[in-house]
Amino acid sequence: MREKGHFRFTGLIVLLMALLAGCSSNGEPTNEGKATNTPAAEEEGEAEGNSPIKFTFFDRNVGDSFDNLVVKKITEQTGVSLEIQQPTGNPAEKLNLMLASNDLPDLMAISRGDILDKYIAAGALIPLNDLIDQYGPNIKKMYGDMLNKTRHTDGKNYYLANWYGLEQYPVFGFMMRMDVMKELGAGVKVDNGEPFTVEEFVGLLKSFKEKYPAIDGKPTMAMTFNGENMGAISGTFKGMYGIMPYYETGNELKSDVRDPKYLDMIKFMNSLYTQGFIDPEWATIKTQQYEQKMASGSVFATTDAFWNLGKPNTILKEEAADQSKKDESQFYPYKVVAPGVDPQKTTFGPKNSLGWDGIGITTKNADPVRAIKFLDFLASEEGQYLMMWGIEGTHWDMKDGKHVPRPEVLEGFKKDWAGYSTETGIRKWTWTVKNGPGSDGTPYDLIGRYETDAVAKLAIKNLADSSFDTALYDNLGPSGGTPEAIMQTKVGETINKYFPRMVMAPSEADAVKLYDTMMKELETAGLAKLEKIYTDNFNKRKELWN
């Protein structure tokens, strides 16, 4: 009897301790940020790694509640549920406010750059190296050398890159109407993957203006641009000259405007303008106006990322006189190569293998082990296909060793991408995403890469070989909030101010004079000092990456 009573007393103490541990300071029970292991769950044999736990997660991109078919499968596999936090206003403002107030969630997806650097510098994110070594086998396998490249200057990893890995995929190109190209005698180059020389390209512009001075009573324009997207304009023309993000000379890194090929590019663009091939309104055209012009049928060419012409191409196909050839009425991307430039060394496809976002665990997280295990599952091949393809047997099937999407899934995205994604959960939560194919050769990004339309297929054929990794040049400028950061802003504003002026100068001589004036203003703004910072940071990064 004495022994039995002793066990009852001990059990009562254990029960009281458990109850106290499950209460917050105000006496309310809470399990947020902590695993919930109940005796019943243990009796049922539930593994500790899958016991229910809830984390708060700030995602600057998607603010929907964490609840759909894919989410249920993720929770089933990991035991993790999430409370998603996302700002209704400016994400950057919310991130700065959270950091200043130390009001942090458990997990965060932050755009790579100054804000992510601020969080690391403030000690708001925990280092992940030991956690990955102990609990992240899939992270180590999938990320590989990327973990070396995303290390901070102190040698530690504070985040996992998202949309990481170099993908040979096109970005910018010279967009031209295929049906008009055929009429103008472009021949086999309309679809055989061969690049155009400058002479051939200018010849097409000239032939278009001569053959079609007006269409349906409206004056035509050989080329127009989106004035709100100067990066796509300059990026395309830089691509044809093989201009890199920085001009490397000796052991120094300089601004790309110092590259001799930059002035050659300006001269070429100016020649197109003075010959009347470029829309005189281009610099002030807004996106909506641009799309309207491109869909009007009176424009032959532009420079852009090929996916930005989706709306105009849809309209052109719908309004094509010969519906059997409607695909030819679209704008397709082509490679134009400057004199003396190796087509294989053009730079139309800048791609950053470090990805878009950084996903980190904050110092507020009470269970970083469960958090890294959760991220490890998402980073695994199983997790990638779950997030990006959906559930096996429901959204896709394995046939002959390959993932095969069900037709209704592809059709659902074609009809209503946003709605179908919300309904199913496929591609709704894109965390720890790796570019490229899985082990069976099918792309992790089902909707973005599995099926490609005619424009994307030709873009890959014409321009995928111009892809290059910009990671080594990423964020080499001064830290935010420093005097040098103000210089950086001034330098950028000066280049943006002079770029359209040089293009629209009355003559080549005037364009060169404007270039010289711009360079003098850049020197006054502190360009030389900034270039020392670029060089220093560049060398440190190369040393860090070994």
Secondary structure, DSSP 8 states (H G I E B T S, - for coil): -HHHHHHHHHHHHHHHHHHHHTB-TTS-B--BTS----HHHHHTT--GGGS-EEEEEEESS--S-S-SHHHHHHHHHH-EEEEEE--SS-HHHHHHHHHHHT---SEEEEETTHHHHHHHHTT-B---HHHHHHH-HHHHHHHTTHHHHT--TTS----EEESBS------EEEEEEHHHHHHTT-GGGGTS---EEHHHHHHHHHHHHHH-SEETTEE-EEE---TT-HHHHHHHHHHHHT--SEEEETTEEEEGGGSHHHHHHHHHHHHHHHTT-B-TTGGG--HHHHHHHHHTT-EEEEEEEGGGGHHHHHHHHHT-SSGGGGGGGSEEEE-EE-TT--GGG---EEE-TT-SEEEEEBTT-S-HHHHHHHHHHHHSHHHHHHHHH--BTTTEEEETTEEEE-HHHHHHHHH-HHHHHHHH-TTTS--S-B-SB-TTS-BS-IIIIIS--HHHHHHHHHHGGGEEE-GGGTT-S--TTSHHHHHHHHHHHHHHHHHHHHHT-SSHHHHHHHHHHHHHHHHHHTHHHHHHHHHHHHHHHHHHH-
